[in-house]
Amino acid sequence: MLEKFFTCPYCWESISMLLDNSIPEQSYIEDCEICCNPIQVTIKFVNLELLHFQVDSIEQ
């Protein structure tokens, strides 16, 4: 597991989440722990190291 800090694309608060590096490519939606808006999370690991991390707002 890896803890990643980032800025919410809605409320601009700094938040963190735990990433599971045992799954090489992942894309999922997680709610911001501050403002509760949905965040699209896309991550990629290579040899258990984080290669790509992206968070985006979701059009509603």
VEXGU-804281 format. One record per atom (N, C-alpha, C): residue in three letters; x, y, z. Coordinates in Angstrom, 1 decimal. Last residue first. Layout:
<rs>
ala_X_Y_Z;
...
</rs>
This chain:
<rs>
gln_-21.4_16.3_-13.9;
gln_-22.7_15.9_-13.4;
gln_-23.8_16.6_-14.1;
glu_-18.2_15.1_-14.5;
glu_-19.3_16.0_-15.0;
glu_-20.6_15.4_-14.5;
ile_-15.8_14.8_-12.0;
ile_-16.8_14.1_-12.9;
ile_-17.9_15.0_-13.3;
ser_-12.4_15.7_-11.8;
ser_-13.8_15.9_-11.5;
ser_-14.6_15.1_-12.4;
asp_-9.6_13.5_-11.4;
asp_-10.4_14.4_-12.2;
asp_-11.8_14.5_-11.6;
val_-6.2_12.5_-10.9;
val_-7.6_12.6_-10.4;
val_-8.3_13.7_-11.2;
gln_-3.7_10.2_-11.5;
gln_-4.5_11.3_-12.0;
gln_-5.8_11.3_-11.3;
phe_-0.5_8.8_-11.8;
phe_-1.6_9.1_-10.8;
phe_-2.3_10.3_-11.3;
his_1.9_6.4_-12.7;
his_0.9_7.4_-13.2;
his_-0.2_7.6_-12.1;
leu_3.7_4.8_-11.3;
leu_4.1_5.4_-12.6;
leu_3.2_6.6_-13.0;
leu_4.7_3.6_-8.3;
leu_3.7_4.4_-8.9;
leu_4.2_5.1_-10.2;
glu_5.9_0.2_-8.2;
glu_6.2_1.7_-8.1;
glu_5.1_2.5_-8.9;
leu_5.5_-2.4_-8.8;
leu_5.1_-1.9_-7.5;
leu_5.4_-0.5_-7.2;
asn_6.2_-2.6_-11.5;
asn_7.1_-3.2_-10.5;
asn_6.8_-2.6_-9.1;
val_4.2_0.1_-12.0;
val_5.1_-0.8_-12.7;
val_6.1_-1.3_-11.6;
phe_0.8_1.2_-11.8;
phe_2.0_0.8_-11.1;
phe_2.8_0.0_-12.0;
lys_-1.5_3.8_-12.2;
lys_-0.7_2.7_-12.8;
lys_0.5_2.5_-12.1;
ile_-4.8_5.2_-11.9;
ile_-3.4_5.0_-11.4;
ile_-2.8_3.8_-12.1;
thr_-7.3_7.5_-11.5;
thr_-6.7_6.6_-12.5;
thr_-5.2_6.5_-12.1;
val_-10.4_8.5_-10.2;
val_-9.0_8.2_-9.9;
val_-8.4_7.2_-10.9;
gln_-12.7_10.9_-10.1;
gln_-12.3_9.8_-10.9;
gln_-10.8_9.7_-10.7;
ile_-14.7_11.7_-7.3;
ile_-13.4_12.0_-8.0;
ile_-13.0_10.7_-8.8;
pro_-17.6_13.2_-6.1;
pro_-17.0_12.1_-6.7;
pro_-15.7_12.5_-7.5;
asn_-17.7_15.1_-3.0;
asn_-17.9_15.0_-4.5;
asn_-17.1_13.8_-5.1;
cys_-17.2_15.5_-0.3;
cys_-18.0_14.4_-0.7;
cys_-18.3_14.3_-2.2;
cys_-15.4_17.3_0.8;
cys_-16.6_17.8_0.2;
cys_-17.6_16.8_-0.3;
ile_-13.6_15.4_2.2;
ile_-13.9_16.8_2.7;
ile_-15.3_17.2_2.2;
glu_-13.1_13.1_0.9;
glu_-13.4_13.0_2.3;
glu_-13.8_14.3_2.9;
cys_-14.5_12.5_-2.3;
cys_-13.6_13.4_-1.5;
cys_-14.1_13.3_0.0;
asp_-15.2_9.2_-3.4;
asp_-15.7_10.5_-2.9;
asp_-14.6_11.2_-2.1;
glu_-14.0_7.7_-6.3;
glu_-13.9_7.7_-4.8;
glu_-14.4_9.1_-4.4;
ile_-13.9_5.4_-8.9;
ile_-14.5_6.7_-8.4;
ile_-14.5_6.6_-6.9;
tyr_-11.1_4.1_-10.9;
tyr_-12.3_4.0_-10.0;
tyr_-12.8_5.4_-9.6;
ser_-8.8_2.1_-12.2;
ser_-9.6_3.3_-12.5;
ser_-10.9_3.2_-11.7;
gln_-5.5_0.7_-12.4;
gln_-6.8_0.9_-11.8;
gln_-7.5_2.2_-12.2;
glu_-3.0_-1.7_-12.9;
glu_-3.7_-0.6_-13.5;
glu_-5.1_-0.5_-12.8;
pro_-1.8_-3.6_-11.0;
pro_-1.0_-2.7_-11.8;
pro_-1.8_-1.5_-12.4;
ile_-2.2_-4.1_-7.7;
ile_-3.0_-4.1_-8.9;
ile_-2.4_-3.1_-9.9;
ser_-0.6_-3.6_-5.6;
ser_-0.6_-5.0_-6.0;
ser_-1.5_-5.2_-7.3;
asn_-0.9_-1.1_-4.5;
asn_0.1_-1.3_-5.6;
asn_0.2_-2.8_-6.1;
asp_-3.5_0.7_-3.6;
asp_-3.1_-0.7_-3.6;
asp_-2.1_-1.0_-4.8;
leu_-3.3_3.7_-1.8;
leu_-3.3_3.0_-3.1;
leu_-2.8_1.6_-3.0;
leu_-5.1_5.8_0.3;
leu_-4.2_4.6_0.2;
leu_-4.4_3.9_-1.1;
met_-5.1_9.3_0.0;
met_-5.8_8.0_-0.1;
met_-4.7_6.9_-0.1;
ser_-5.7_12.7_1.2;
ser_-4.8_11.5_0.9;
ser_-5.7_10.3_0.7;
ile_-5.9_16.2_0.4;
ile_-6.4_14.9_1.0;
ile_-5.5_13.8_0.6;
ser_-6.3_19.6_0.4;
ser_-5.3_18.5_0.3;
ser_-5.9_17.3_1.1;
glu_-8.9_21.2_-1.4;
glu_-8.3_20.8_-0.1;
glu_-7.3_19.6_-0.4;
trp_-10.4_21.9_-3.5;
trp_-9.0_22.3_-3.5;
trp_-8.3_22.0_-2.2;
cys_-12.9_21.0_-4.2;
cys_-12.8_22.0_-3.0;
cys_-11.4_22.4_-2.8;
tyr_-12.4_19.6_-6.7;
tyr_-13.6_20.4_-6.4;
tyr_-13.4_21.5_-5.3;
pro_-10.1_18.1_-6.9;
pro_-10.5_19.0_-8.0;
pro_-11.7_19.8_-7.8;
cys_-8.0_18.0_-4.0;
cys_-9.3_17.7_-4.6;
cys_-9.6_18.6_-5.7;
thr_-4.6_17.2_-4.3;
thr_-5.6_18.2_-4.1;
thr_-6.9_17.8_-4.8;
phe_-2.9_14.5_-2.5;
phe_-3.3_15.3_-3.7;
phe_-4.3_16.3_-3.4;
phe_-0.9_11.8_-1.5;
phe_-1.5_13.1_-1.1;
phe_-1.8_13.8_-2.4;
lys_-1.0_8.4_-1.0;
lys_-0.8_9.5_-1.9;
lys_-1.6_10.7_-1.5;
glu_0.5_5.6_0.4;
glu_-0.3_6.8_0.7;
glu_0.1_7.9_-0.3;
leu_0.4_2.3_-0.6;
leu_1.1_3.5_-0.8;
leu_0.1_4.7_-0.4;
met_0.8_-1.2_0.0;
met_0.0_0.0_0.0;
met_0.9_1.2_0.0;
</rs>
